[in-house]
Structures are given as structure tokens and as C-alpha cells.
């Protein structure tokens, strides 16, 4: 039997743990042999789950990459500002690299990553997960077959759930466009990648408009304190109440009742209505004190006491109207591609649930789709007055299908195969995001001239 390919894991937070979980479920194909993670609890979890030798456990990416190469590939899932240096050094050492998006926070650094991949002959796969889902792969196949004819317009909406917006981009790690990356890059480089993939052409020019309209001090309820844990007078009616979000998972449960299977929806609904009873019933205990995302990202101690401590002492207990955030909460980007195709990308953080919606109009027909929860895809053929419905897989919460596809692709690369995309192709989506950010900030149309 062929031995499994091996990887080192740099960054064992939420994303790193998800990628490592693939190896745990596919032991015959992939093995995590070393880890670098500054937080002890996360480091110990990965070490235990994957049986990593103590000599291969490190606190920093510098330490692990100072060692001789010890695996076929490196998974880099650090914070946005810590992508470039470890990725460059890993490729220089001979690792194929799977890099969490975004690649980097500047065009110069993105170009440096692409150049390093070319110079070393090592692959750099960026985690643009949408390409690896049944939904978007089917759309690409429909377009390639010419079912709707020549594509003329693309409308693509990234509907960020209100609780996700508050967690990640108001209270959380991506709240500052300077310290992390602009919202259009941090959240929408996936979407830029997909739009360019569907257009099959290079962008010619972009314009973009948007702002931070809602999550500001002047919109705080009367008498709202700095922390949701300090007896806020609006706590019973505020959908951003941190205790509801992180201790009880109220908003995730509501999403489950709308998009989940009947059994999960029933359990979630019952736990919402009878929280005290749920805590004492084994089948419902999981749905009483919430331990999954986003709670799992704010503390390792997911007991009631641990969660409340994290809310009082960390950034996630803050009133969403009294944070140090500057990310836009809505943005529209208009793109013209070579050949005349036009596209609109809408991002907003006020959706009732997480998902994407799109419409593509061509010379022969129209494609409409909804991705997230109960996904759907249909094509209308004009001449035949006919609607064709395509069955697609659905994720109840999160993007597990895309994560699995990313790892399948990376293992294929480690075995000598060609990946679905490469660093140079991923670069295009980042260049589009940088151009859109510049267009919004400078209130101008940005000509897209690089690489012509």
C-alpha cells in the first residue's frame, strides 16, 4: 500500500483545524506530522488528535520552518497579516503550500508569492473554496456547454448573515481594514474568483461604492453599555446580543430551523423554546450551551463559565455599536471584462441567513441560483420557454463541501497531479479586490491594466 502524503500545519485555529480534520478522516491518504501554533490549547489538541511527536510541535512558524523539511506539503492557516513570510519560506524549503485566503494584503506581496511558486517549482494553492463545490462546478459546466449561449451579464450577491458580520467584521479579527484586509478582499476574494472564472476574460475596468452605515455609535440603543454582559436595557430585543450569540447560539439555531433538515430544525427549535429543559436532556444538551462556531473561535473553554469569561474579557462581548471597526457593511462593485461582459458583485452584512445568490444572462437563456442552506439551480431556455432544474448538494451551515474539495485537490497535487487552480489564477481575484477597494476609496473608475 502506498503510504499517505504528509503535511505540516502552521496555524491551528478554526480554519487550520478544519483542514487537519480531513487527514483524521482519511488516514490512508494524508497525515499531519508537525504543527506550529502559539496557543497552547489548540497546539495540544492537534498534537493529540494526530499523534504528533513532541519534537515536531512548535509555537511559531519560524521555529517549524527552521527545521529541515519534514513533509510533502504545508498548510498555512495563520492570520491574514502572517501569510506571506511562512508561505515564501515553505516553498523555498520544498513544500507544496495550501494557503488560507487572502494570499496577502498588498499586490506586491501577492506577486512575490506567485513569483516564489514559479521560481521554486512548488505549487501554491489558495483556499478559494467555491470552485470546489458541486453548485459552482455545475454552473461552470453549464456555461462551458453553451446552454445559455454567450454570457452577457453576471449578478452575484454575497449575502453575509447579520450574526456573521457582527462576529467576524465588527467584533472580530477582520474588523479593521488596516490590520486585516478590506472587506472586499477578506470576504469576497472567493466571489471575485468565481465571477472571473465564469466570465472567462480579464477585467477591463471597475467601479465600486459602499460604506459602513449601521455598526456605528449613533445607532446604539439608548443606554446600551460597552459590553453586552453589563445588563443592557435592549438585550431582550437586540439581535446582536453577545450572550444569545455565543452562549446559546440563538442565531445559528434560527438558521438551522430555516435551512436545516427536519430533525435538526426540530431539535434546534425546541432548545430555543425550552433552554433550561434542554440542558438536562442528553439529546438536546448540544443545543443548549452552544459550543460550535462562532463560540469555538472565541474560547477553548466552552462551558457556560468559560464562554461568559471570554465575553467579559475579550472583544466578542462588546456592543456592536461600540467597537473599533471600520469595515464597510455593504458594497457594490461593477466590473467590465474584455469582450463586453459586465458583472455586479454585491456584498452586504445584513442577511437573514448566510448564502449567495446569482443570475447569469446569456444570448440563449438565463441561469438563476441560490447557494447556501437549501441550494437551488435552474436554467431558463428562451426559445423553448423551458426551465431546467439541476439538483445540487446543500450545506446546512458553513462550507464543509468546499473545504473537503480543497483538501482533495491538495492531496491530488501532493501526489503529482495538476490542481484545479494555481497561484497565478488566484492572483487575478486579489487584483480585482484591490482595484475595487481603490475605486471605492478614491471614488473613481479604476482601469485594470496589469498583465495586458
Helices and strands as residue ranges (DSSP letters): E 5-10, H 14-25, E 30-36, H 40-50, G 54-56, E 57-58, H 61-65, E 73-76, G 80-82, H 84-92, E 96-99, H 107-120, E 124-126, G 129-132, H 134-144, E 151-161, H 162-164, I 165-171, H 183-186, H 189-199, E 203-211, G 217-219, H 242-242, I 243-247, H 250-259, H 262-273, H 275-278, H 282-285, G 295-297, H 304-313, G 315-317, E 330-337, E 342-351, E 355-362, E 365-371, E 376-381, E 386-390, H 400-414, H 423-442, E 446-447
